[in-house]
Structures are given as structure tokens and as C-alpha cells.
Amino acid sequence: MINYFHSTAGQLQPLAAYQPNCWLHVQQPTAAELKQLQTQFNVPQHYLTAVLDDKENPRAEGIQASISEYPALILTRVPHETVSPLGYNEYTTYPFAIILTNDVLITVSNHPALFIRDFLLHQPPLNTANHERLSLKLIWFINNSYLNCLTQNSQAMTALEKNLASATENSDLFQLTAMKKSLIRFQDALQQNRQLITDLQTSEYYFETAPFTALLRDILIESEQATTMTTQQKQIVDEYNTTVSAIVSNNLNIIMKVLTSITIILTIPTIIGGLYGMNVRLPGASSVHAFTVIIFWTLIISWLAALWLRHRNFF
């Protein structure tokens, strides 16, 4: 699907069709749409098809030549919320292409890019004719979306921490596994995105003016902050994983101690009842109050056993 946007008084407005110097966003493109873009704007085919491979690494192409000579590609990775095979929320990353040409800025994604919604809702004053600034603003929002995802992940970790004391099921471990997978993906994507930003800073034809240099520096700061948060959360999840395993094991041991204690206490009446149920002569068996006496001493012995087990911290 192709969406067109054009700036009016600094605000982005949707368009029904293409206009020069607009922003063209393609989401989940079809083969026909990719062919149309390749022909209409003379864009190399691999610029457009790079996002079809979910494992594609971030990179920049064409930034060492003038835009009038050759289009430029900035391929980054964006976060995306998904669900693990076991049904737990987790995050992954997908490639996102930004293509700068003389006539239009093209962005391509093979999956819904959720940061686009935030970008359209909280956009700064923009001019779609200034392709370099628009592309850098998009990259800034991409790095900021990592921070938003990490904040949500931190809140989930806090909620999980409140349940650690009563953790007895594997669900807590599965949730921690989903979080760790997300953080590993983020760590790898942010590292490669940071290298991409460094490459953009060294370009002799793009982003060389002072405002662009300052904006690239801000993007790098956002990226480093997201990297720091990812590293910290990954370390915390590792500690949680060890803690949850220990708590689950300890809670199960406590349950087994209680069940064993109850079994010991219930065994006492069973033994006494079994002895006096034998067809042999036993002390006191011929008394008219035998049943009452046996029940009384059975309760007393069971109570004393319970006190002893309680004293030994089996309850």
C-alpha cells in the first residue's frame, strides 16, 4: 500500500496521488508496487526489495555520491511488538528503508511501522522538500520508539517482580525468556543502527551542514541511551531468571515439606487404628471406654507430633 504525504505550513497532509517533493510511504508492498516505484523514480531494485528480508542488516548506500547522480539508501531496523509462540508479549525488529531521490523521499516497510503513527501525531514542523531533514527526523523517531518499547518492557518487569515471591509455575520463566529474547534483538539492532549513524556522519554529500550534524548527534545520543537501557534490562532479566528459578524451587520445597508433615500426622491415626483393628488381644481393648480412650490418645499424639514439626519449621 502506497501513502503520499506533503507538507503544508509545516504540517504533513495526506495526498491522493503523487506530487513532486512529497513523502511516499510504502507498507507491505506488492510486486507491482515495487516495479512501479522502480520505474517511476529510477530507484535500484535492491533498494526496494531489501525490506522483504526480515534479517537484512542496517546499512547505507549511495551516500558517498551526490543525490543528483545516484539515489541514497538508508536501511535501519525498527522495533515491532509481537507475540511469542507460547503467547507472551515480546519485541522483534524489522528492516525499514529510507530512499532519498531528487524528486521524492521514499520509505518502505514490509511490516506495520508503529512509529509512523507517533511521527504523524507528534511531528515537528517539516518540509517534505527537504529530504535530508525529513529522513533524519524519521531516524530520530525510530530510535525514540526503542526507548518507548524499553519503557513498556521495564513496566512489565516491575509487574513481574511483584509476583516473584509467590512464583511456583513455569509461566514466569517463559515470560522472562520472551523479555530476554526481545532485549537480545534490541541489543543487536541498536548496535548496527549506531554504526549506521556513524557512517552517515562521515558522508561528504549528505548531512554535512551544521543543523544536520547537530541532529545526527541527537540521534546518536538517543541510540546510546536505548543501548544503555537495553544492557541494563538484560542484566536485570538475567538476575530475575536466576532468582525466579531459585524461588520456584524453594516454594516447591516448602510445599513438599508441608505435605510431608501432613502425611506424618495423618499416619499416626492410621497406625493406631490398624493396630486396634487386629483380631488379637490388646491393652484396653476390652474396656467399654476403649474407643473414646483410643481416639483421645490418638489426638494427643497427633497434636504433639504437629507441635514438634512446627518447632522444626516444617510448617
KOLGU-791854 format. One record per residue (C-alpha): x, y, z; residue in three letters. Coordinates in steps of 0.001 Angstrom, whole numbers, plus 524288, in hexadecimal, padded with zeros to 5 digits. Each point is the difference from the previous one (the first is absolute). Example, Ala and Ser with C-alpha at 12.3 -4.5 7.8 and 13.67 -1.06 7.14 Angstrom:
BEGIN
8300C7EE6C81E78ALA/8055A80D707FD6CSER/
//
This chain:
BEGIN
800008000080000MET/8055680D547FC0BILE/7FD1680C3C807F5ASN/8039680DBA7FBC1TYR/802A280B768091FPHE/8031680E357FD17HIS/8032680B1280956SER/7F71C80BC6800F4THR/8041B80AE080945ALA/809547F67E80674GLY/7F5AB7F57D80229GLN/7FF087F3297F8B1LEU/7F3967FDD97F864GLN/7FBF37F3827F8E0PRO/7FF1E800707F14BLEU/7F7B27F80D7F6B7ALA/80AC27FF257F5C3ALA/80E4C802F77FDDDTYR/8052380DE87FFF0GLN/80E22804527FE7BPRO/807938015E80CC9ASN/7F66E7F7E5807C6CYS/802787F515809A3TRP/7FC077F2C47FAE9LEU/7FE2E7F52E80A1CHIS/7FE487F1F97FB4CVAL/7FB537F5B2809A5GLN/7FF9B7F1877FCAEGLN/8026F802BC7F195PRO/7FB827F71A7F521THR/808B97FC147F4BBALA/7F860809257F707ALA/801F680B8980938GLU/80E987FD81800F9LEU/800FB7FF4A7F139LYS/7F86780CBA7FEDAGLN/80916807108096FLEU/80C217FAA17F978GLN/7FB8A804C67F29FTHR/7FA1480D0080437GLN/80B4A804D480860PHE/80B627F8667FA22ASN/8032E7F96880CF9VAL/808B17F3E280037PRO/7F7F47F3D58021BGLN/807B87FB4E80BCEHIS/7FD1680CD9806F7TYR/7F1957FC837FFCBLEU/800DE7F15D80247THR/80995800BF80B6DALA/7F4D580114809D2VAL/7FA117F3407FB29LEU/80ACF7F8C28072DASP/7FD02800F280E93ASP/80E337FCDA80333LYS/805D780B017F7CFGLU/80A76807AE80739ASN/8001980EE28010EPRO/808A8806D77F628ARG/8013F80C2A7F793ALA/8022F8002C7F156GLU/8021080B347F6ADGLY/8036B809E180A97ILE/80D9E802047FA5FGLN/7FA598059D7F371ALA/7F78280BAA7FD02SER/7F1547FDCD80034ILE/7FF4F805587F22CSER/808DD7F4FC7FBABGLU/7FA767F4958079FTYR/7F50F7FDB3809F2PRO/804007FD2E80DFCALA/7FB357F4C78086FLEU/7FF8C8002480ECDILE/7FBD97F2B28050ALEU/7FD747FF5180E99THR/7F8AA7F6ED80917ARG/7F3AB803D280762VAL/7F9CC7F98480BF8PRO/7F3497F8AF7FEB4HIS/7F7797F9FC80A94GLU/7FC137F1ED7FDC4THR/7FBE67F3B78075FVAL/808DE7F488802FDSER/7FC1A7F20A7FC29PRO/7FC147FDD980E46LEU/7F70680BE17FFEDGLY/8087180A0580716TYR/8024380DE27FB43ASN/80D7C802717FA92GLU/806F6809107F67ATYR/8071D7FD7F7F35ETHR/80624808EF7F5D5THR/7FDAE801677F170TYR/8073B807597F535PRO/7FB3780D677FC01PHE/804F4806A07F3AAALA/8017180EAA7FDCEILE/803138037A7F1E9ILE/8040080DD87FC47LEU/7FE26804497F1E9THR/7FF8380D0F7F927ASN/7F1368000A7FF1DASP/7FACF7F87E80B9DVAL/803527F9CA80D12LEU/7FBEC7F1B98001AILE/7FEAB7F78D80C19THR/7FD307F17F7FEEAVAL/7FC217F62F80A65SER/7FB477F20E7FEA1ASN/7F9698009380D58HIS/7F7B280A55806CCPRO/8094680A8D804CCALA/7F9688047380C7FLEU/8091080B92801D3PHE/7FA0A8061C7F3BAILE/7F3798023B8078DARG/807668071E80ABCASP/80792807847F5D6PHE/7F371804CF7F98FLEU/7F9B38034980D18LEU/80BA7806F580628HIS/80715804C97F3FBGLN/808B080C00800B3PRO/7FE9980A837F596PRO/804657F9627F374LEU/8025F802D27F1CDASN/7FF087F3E37F781THR/8087D806BD7F5D3ALA/80B457FF62809B8ASN/8025C7F16B7FEB6HIS/80BFC7FFAA8089DGLU/7F9868064180BCFARG/7F3CB7F7BB7FE6FLEU/8080C7F38B7FF53SER/807A3803C280C3ELEU/7F36E8030C8074ALYS/7FAF27F28D7FC50LEU/80C8A7F9C08050CILE/7FECB807C480CA7TRP/7F2177FAF4801F4PHE/804A97F2247FD30ILE/80A1D800DB80AE0ASN/7F6038064F808E8ASN/7F6A97F4AF7FD62SER/80A4F7F6DA805B6TYR/7FFA28081C80C79LEU/7F11F7FF0880065ASN/8008E7F13F7FE64CYS/80A7A7FEEA80A7DLEU/7F7BA8082E80942THR/7F4787F6D77FDF3GLN/808EF7F45C8020CASN/804F18060A80C9ASER/7F20180178804D5GLN/7FD657F1B37FCD7ALA/80C3D7FC418078FMET/7FB45807D880BB8THR/7F2C57F9377FF96ALA/806CB7F2D87FF1BLEU/808BE8034580B90GLU/7F408801B6808AFLYS/7FC337F1E47FD4FASN/80D5E7FA0E8023DLEU/7FD7F7FCCF80E4CALA/7F5037F6AF7FC4ASER/805F07FAC37F37BALA/7FD817F16E7FEF4THR/7FD207FE377F197GLU/808007FFCA7F393ASN/7F82280B637FA72SER/80900809B6806DBASP/80BD27F9AB7F9AALEU/7F968800207F2AFPHE/7FCEE80E788016EGLN/80E09802E5803C9LEU/804A27F8497F437THR/7F775808597F70BALA/8058B80C5D8062DMET/80DF17FB497FE72LYS/7FDCE7FC997F1AELYS/7FAB280DBF7FDCDSER/80BB58065480690LEU/809B67F7C47F857ILE/7F97E804367F35BARG/8000580E2D80450PHE/80E3C7FF48803F5GLN/8040F7FADB7F2B9ASP/7F76E809787F847ALA/8044980BF0807DALEU/80E477FC8E7FE5BGLN/7FE737FF447F146GLN/7F79280C397FF89ASN/80A6E8076280791ARG/80A1D7FBFD7F5F4GLN/7F6AF804BC7F56DLEU/7FF0A80D6780687ILE/80ED98009E800A8THR/8009A7FD3B7F167ASP/7F64D80AF67FD6BLEU/8088080965807BDGLN/80B807FD267F6FETHR/7F8968028A7F34FSER/8058880AF67F7B1GLU/7F37B802447F85ETYR/7F53D7FE5880A0DTYR/7FD51805FD80D5BPHE/80C80808157FFAFGLU/7FA0E80D098046DTHR/7FFD88043080E39ALA/7F1597FDA28028EPRO/800F77F23A7FA6BPHE/80C597FD5A807CETHR/7F9148043780C7EALA/7F43E7F78C7FCC8LEU/808AB7F43D7FD65LEU/8066B8025280D23ARG/7F299800158068CASP/7FC877F3517F909ILE/80CA87F9DF804AELEU/7FCEE8042C80DF8ILE/7F2807F9B07FF0CGLU/806287F3AD7FA8ASER/80A1A7FF5680ADFGLU/7F57A8021A80A41GLN/7F7F77F4E07FA3BALA/80C297F7697FFBDTHR/802D3802F180E4CTHR/7F1F97FCFA803EEMET/8005F7F3537F846THR/80CA77FBA680675THR/7FAEB8033380D99GLN/7F30B7F9297FDE4GLN/806B97F4187FA5DLYS/808827FF0080C33GLN/7F40280188808ABILE/7F8B37F5777F86FVAL/80BA37F6EF801ABASP/7FF6F8025D80EAAGLU/7F13B7FE3B7FFF2TYR/801897F3387F8C3ASN/809377FAD080A68THR/7F76D8055080ADETHR/7F3687FA6A7FA87VAL/806417F2A37FE3CSER/804888004880E25ALA/7F2CE804E4804F0ILE/7F85F7F5D97F852VAL/808CC7F5498053FSER/7FF2D8053C80DEBASN/7F128801827FF92ASN/7FE947F22A7FB08LEU/808C77FB4280B09ASN/7F7678071D809D3ILE/7F3CF7F9C87FA36ILE/806457F29A800A6MET/803D08025080E50LYS/7F20B8039980386VAL/7FA587F4617F8BELEU/809DE7F6E380667THR/7FC978056980D70SER/7F17A7FE087FD8BILE/802C67F2257FB87THR/807AF7FD2480C7DILE/7F50F8053C8089BILE/7F58A7F84C7F8B4LEU/8083E7F3C3800CFTHR/7FEF77FFA380EE7ILE/7F1327FD6480069PRO/801B77F6407F506THR/80A447F8438078AILE/7F8498001980CC0ILE/7F3577FC8F7F913GLY/806E67F5057F8DCGLY/8057C7FA4680C97LEU/7F30F8002F80728TYR/7F9147FAB87F42FGLY/8076C7F32F8011CMET/7F9147F403804E8ASN/8093E7FE3580BB8VAL/7FFAD803DA80E33ARG/8054280DD080239LEU/800F28083780C76PRO/7F346806E5802E2GLY/7F8D67F9D87F495ALA/7F6087F991808F1SER/7FC7D80CA280717SER/7F2B8806357FD52VAL/806EC80CFD7FE41HIS/80A747FA737F6ECALA/7FB85807827F400PHE/7FF9B80D008073ETHR/80D3E7FDBF80649VAL/806527FBF37F323ILE/7FA7E80BF07F8F7ILE/80476808EC80B19PHE/80E047FAED8002ETRP/8005B7FFD27F137THR/7FC9280E847FFD4LEU/809DA802E980AB5ILE/80B007F8EB7F8D7ILE/7FC5A8067F7F31CSER/7FFC880D528068FTRP/80D5D7FDB080634LEU/805617FBB77F2D4ALA/7FAA280C5C7F9B0ALA/806508086580AADLEU/80D057F9357FDF0TRP/7FF5F801D27F13ELEU/7FC3B80E4780207ARG/80B82801B98091DHIS/808CD7FA5F7F55BARG/7FA71809E77F619ASN/7F9137F5CA7F7E2PHE/7F3E1808B47FFC2PHE/
//
